[in-house]
Each structure stands twice: as structure tokens, then as C-alpha cells.
Amino acid sequence: MTEKQRPCVIIAIDGPSGAGKSTAAQRLAHLLGYRYIDSGALYRAVGWLVCAHALALEDPAAIVACLQRTPIELTFPDGTLQVWVAGKWVTSNLGVEGWRGALSPVRRIQGWGQ
């Protein structure tokens, strides 16, 4: 089977912080020949976007509206995850602590994941 013919398979691993989910997921993806996608990178990209646009965490409608008009893209050159927000490479910004306070409020917003 070529990659284009391969069925879309998604495996999600849930659990508490620090339980080893990412390590297990990376190993499983490697063993099965699948691509590992760090969903946390998507949350961090959204948190970065909220802070970059100085959006109020108390205004979920404004955050969802911003997300609806802002493309977030995950690419995998050489098998390494790269995160792009509105055409800007932000992967290196996702580890910065200054905006991480936005993560929990962003995760609670209904409708942003559509």
C-alpha cells in the first residue's frame, strides 16, 4: 500500500500530566510506522496565538473568531513536527513560558476545535 492508500488511523492516548503519554505515543508510532502528532503543540499554538493577538481570555467568542480566520498548520519535514500559525513558523516559540497561562482557559473554550 502506498501512503496515499493507507487508511487514516488515529490513536489517542489520554492520561494525567507526566504519566508518559508522549513517550508511549512516540514509541507506538515508531513501531507501527505511523506519524506522531503532538496534540499539545496544537494547544500551545492556540495559546501563543491568543497572547500574540492580546485576546482577552474572558472573551471566548473573540478567541474562536480569531481561530476561525487564522490557519494553524502542522508540517513534518524530515519527520519532525513544525507548527505554523498564519504562515509564520512558531515552533520555537511554543516552549516559551510567558504565554502558558493561556493554555488552561483556552482548553475550556467550547467550539474552538472544529
HUKA-V481211 format. One record per residue. N is the residue number from 1. RES is the residue in one letter. PSI is psi as a letter, one per 30 degrees, with the letter a starting at -180 (* if undefined). Layout:
<<N RES PSI> <N RES PSI>>
//
This chain:
<<1 M k> <2 T l> <3 E e> <4 K f> <5 Q f> <6 R k> <7 P l> <8 C j> <9 V k> <10 I k> <11 I k> <12 A k> <13 I k> <14 D l> <15 G l> <16 P l> <17 S k> <18 G g> <19 A f> <20 G g> <21 K e> <22 S e> <23 T e> <24 A e> <25 A e> <26 Q e> <27 R e> <28 L e> <29 A e> <30 H e> <31 L e> <32 L f> <33 G g> <34 Y l> <35 R k> <36 Y k> <37 I k> <38 D j> <39 S f> <40 G e> <41 A e> <42 L e> <43 Y e> <44 R e> <45 A e> <46 V e> <47 G e> <48 W e> <49 L e> <50 V e> <51 C e> <52 A e> <53 H g> <54 A h> <55 L k> <56 A k> <57 L f> <58 E g> <59 D i> <60 P e> <61 A e> <62 A e> <63 I e> <64 V e> <65 A e> <66 C e> <67 L e> <68 Q f> <69 R g> <70 T j> <71 P k> <72 I k> <73 E k> <74 L k> <75 T l> <76 F h> <77 P k> <78 D g> <79 G g> <80 T k> <81 L k> <82 Q k> <83 V k> <84 W k> <85 V j> <86 A h> <87 G f> <88 K k> <89 W j> <90 V g> <91 T e> <92 S f> <93 N f> <94 L f> <95 G f> <96 V k> <97 E f> <98 G e> <99 W f> <100 R f> <101 G f> <102 A f> <103 L e> <104 S e> <105 P e> <106 V e> <107 R f> <108 R f> <109 I k> <110 Q k> <111 G f> <112 W f> <113 G g> <114 Q *>>
//
